Amino acid sequence: MEIKRPPLTPELYAYVLAHNPALDPTQRALVDVTHTALPREAVKQIAEEQGPLLAFLVRLTGARHVVEVGTFTGLSALSMAQALPADGTLITLDISEEWTAYAREAWAKAGVADRVDLRIAPALDSLRAMPAEPHIDLAFIDANKDGYIDYWEEIVPRLRPGGLVVVDNVLFAGQVVDPAATGMGAAVKAFNEHAAADARMDGVMLTVADGLTLARRV
């Protein structure tokens, strides 16, 4: 099997970023403060190239109602909220007041706080409290990996036809090809099989950052 993807050297990664939309000052400041204030947890932040991609997908799908599972310090929510129309809404779910305090500040500085509805509670509780009928245009899942299947099962029935789910970390640092994977690695492997077998969805897996699955409701 021929692998067409070149090794992602630091130089090549810099080239990719240089040919993507640049982070704006508020986004860049949020990346910097996350790495300064939360150095151990900063790995939870989306990769730099994922922000422009999420914004692109919001615009591409014409999304007006977005749901995010896993806020952290808010870079992904910021990127998507900025791409929403003025009357669009992004509901983002997390359990940490500490981490999301950075998010609230960034959303306010960017002028999109009125588009973001942050709900601090277990994500499954928040998802199950949403209307059961299809109404979500786009969802982004980037939270605890052992909850991915449950989040998927709550979101998919609520997606409008043609609605999109984006799932992060589906390669989980390569652990998905380890037969002995345990813990979160095993959970991601199980999710990938679950998602691939779901006849309600039409999906692809991409080698963006730590792996990204895009799936459309048929």
C-alpha positions in Angstrom: 0.0 0.0 0.0 1.5 3.3 -1.1 1.5 6.1 1.5 1.1 9.4 -0.3 1.3 11.5 2.8 4.8 13.0 3.2 6.4 13.1 6.7 5.1 16.1 8.6 8.4 17.8 9.4 8.4 21.1 11.3 9.1 22.9 8.1 6.3 21.3 6.2 3.9 22.0 9.1 4.9 25.6 9.1 4.2 25.7 5.3 0.7 24.3 5.9 0.0 26.9 8.6 1.3 29.6 6.3 -1.1 28.6 3.6 -4.1 28.5 5.9 -6.0 31.5 7.2 -4.0 33.0 10.0 -5.3 33.0 13.6 -6.6 36.4 14.4 -5.2 38.3 17.5 -7.9 37.0 19.9 -7.4 33.4 18.7 -3.6 33.8 18.9 -3.8 35.3 22.4 -6.0 32.4 23.5 -3.5 29.8 22.2 -0.7 31.6 24.1 -2.5 32.0 27.4 -3.6 28.4 27.3 0.0 27.2 26.9 1.2 29.6 29.6 -1.5 29.1 32.2 -2.2 25.5 31.6 1.0 23.9 30.2 0.1 20.3 31.2 -3.4 20.5 29.8 -2.7 22.6 26.7 -2.5 19.4 24.6 -6.3 19.4 24.9 -6.5 22.5 22.7 -7.3 21.8 19.0 -4.3 22.0 16.6 -3.8 25.4 15.0 -4.9 24.2 11.6 -8.2 22.9 13.0 -9.6 26.3 13.9 -9.8 27.5 10.3 -11.1 24.1 9.2 -13.9 24.2 11.7 -14.8 27.8 10.6 -14.7 26.7 7.0 -17.1 23.8 7.7 -19.5 26.1 9.5 -19.6 28.4 6.5 -19.7 25.5 4.0 -22.7 23.9 5.6 -24.5 27.1 6.3 -24.8 26.1 9.9 -26.9 28.2 12.2 -27.2 25.8 15.2 -23.9 24.2 16.3 -23.3 21.9 19.3 -19.8 21.3 20.8 -19.0 18.6 23.3 -15.8 19.7 25.1 -15.0 23.4 25.4 -11.6 23.5 27.2 -10.4 27.1 26.8 -12.6 27.8 23.9 -10.5 28.0 20.7 -12.7 25.7 18.7 -15.9 27.4 19.9 -14.3 30.8 19.1 -13.4 29.7 15.6 -16.9 28.3 14.9 -18.8 31.2 16.6 -16.9 33.7 14.5 -18.0 31.9 11.3 -21.7 31.7 12.3 -24.2 34.3 11.0 -25.2 37.0 13.5 -28.3 35.0 14.5 -26.5 31.7 14.8 -26.0 29.9 18.1 -23.3 27.6 19.4 -24.0 25.5 22.4 -20.8 24.2 24.0 -20.7 21.7 26.8 -18.1 21.3 29.5 -17.7 20.6 33.2 -14.8 22.9 34.1 -15.5 26.5 35.3 -11.7 27.0 35.5 -10.9 26.2 31.9 -13.9 27.8 30.4 -13.2 31.1 32.2 -10.5 31.6 29.6 -13.0 30.8 26.9 -15.6 33.3 28.2 -13.0 36.1 28.2 -11.9 35.3 24.6 -15.5 35.1 23.3 -16.2 38.5 24.8 -13.0 40.1 23.3 -14.0 38.7 19.9 -17.5 40.0 20.1 -19.2 36.6 19.8 -20.3 36.0 23.4 -23.9 36.5 22.4 -23.6 33.6 20.0 -22.2 31.1 22.5 -24.3 29.3 25.1 -21.9 27.6 27.5 -23.5 24.9 29.7 -21.5 23.6 32.6 -22.8 20.1 33.4 -22.1 16.5 32.3 -22.4 16.6 28.6 -24.8 13.6 28.4 -27.2 15.4 30.7 -27.1 18.5 28.5 -27.5 16.6 25.3 -30.4 14.6 26.6 -32.1 17.9 27.6 -32.0 19.2 24.1 -35.1 18.8 21.8 -35.3 15.3 20.4 -36.2 16.3 16.8 -33.5 16.9 14.2 -32.3 20.5 14.6 -28.5 20.5 14.8 -26.6 21.6 11.7 -23.1 20.8 12.9 -21.6 19.1 16.0 -18.0 18.9 17.1 -17.0 16.2 19.6 -13.7 16.6 21.4 -14.1 15.5 25.0 -13.4 12.4 27.1 -12.9 9.5 24.6 -14.7 6.9 26.7 -17.9 9.0 26.2 -17.6 9.3 22.4 -20.1 6.6 21.5 -22.7 8.0 24.0 -22.2 11.5 22.6 -22.6 10.2 19.1 -25.8 8.4 19.9 -27.3 11.5 21.4 -26.2 13.8 18.6 -27.0 11.8 15.5 -30.8 11.6 15.9 -30.8 15.3 16.5 -28.9 16.1 13.3 -30.9 17.6 10.5 -30.6 15.6 7.1 -27.2 16.7 5.7 -26.0 17.8 9.1 -22.4 17.2 10.0 -20.5 15.7 12.9 -16.8 16.3 13.3 -15.0 14.1 15.8 -11.4 14.8 17.0 -8.6 12.5 18.1 -9.8 9.5 16.2 -6.2 8.2 15.7 -5.3 8.8 19.4 -1.6 9.1 18.8 -1.6 5.9 16.8 -3.0 3.7 19.6 -6.0 2.7 17.4 -3.7 0.2 15.6 -2.3 -1.3 18.7 -4.0 -4.6 19.4 -3.1 -4.2 23.1 -4.6 -0.7 23.5 -6.4 -0.1 26.7 -8.2 2.8 28.3 -8.9 5.8 26.1 -7.1 4.2 23.2 -9.4 1.2 23.3 -12.4 3.5 23.7 -11.4 5.4 20.5 -10.9 2.2 18.6 -14.4 1.1 19.7 -15.9 4.4 18.7 -14.3 4.3 15.2 -15.8 0.9 14.6 -19.2 2.1 15.9 -19.2 5.2 13.7 -18.0 3.4 10.5 -20.9 0.9 10.9 -23.6 3.5 11.4 -25.9 3.3 8.4 -27.5 6.7 9.3 -24.2 8.4 8.5 -21.9 8.9 5.6 -18.4 9.5 6.9 -14.7 9.8 6.2 -11.6 9.6 8.4 -8.8 12.1 7.8 -5.2 12.4 9.0 -5.7 16.0 10.2 -3.8 16.6 13.4 -4.5 13.6 15.7 -7.2 12.3 13.3 -10.5 13.8 12.4 -13.7 12.0 11.3 -16.3 13.9 9.3 -19.7 12.3 9.0 -22.9 13.5 7.3 -26.4 12.5 8.3 -28.0 10.8 5.2 
